[in-house]
């Protein structure tokens, strides 16, 4: 006779692993979409791009953090400390993608141009680091859709 282990979760609480699974799913789907878009534009697919490529459409970082914002907001409430922390974290991640990383991307392009045109050599700096507003919004939408779908399926 098997005895079912009683859950330590209080009604309304969610297992932390659920958050991690949905965040990982949001990131994975965003990376797959990014690879498909790259394949359609450049006629090639890069495993490096799927596993850890930064920049491009959509923003996987934005998808990941927005999915967790939705889950914590739903299961723990928008007045919880957890929701406040993840919302602030999400805003930092999104601002970084649009600001700092976007600027680094633009600098990389200019430095690469200088090396190619003036010095007849290549610097090979990554030119695909940051995101446009559209790429970030698309990532946020993917994260929200995946989280809402997970919530509906889990009800």
Protein Blocks (a to p, Z undefined) as FASTA:
>chain_A
ZZddddfbdehiacfklmmmmmmmmmmmmmmmmmmmmmmmnopacfklmmmpgehjddfk
lmmmmmmmmmmmmmnopkbfklmmmmmmmmmmmmmmmmmmmmmmmmmmmmmmmmmmmnop
aekiafblbccfklmmmmmmmmmmmmmmmmmmmZZ
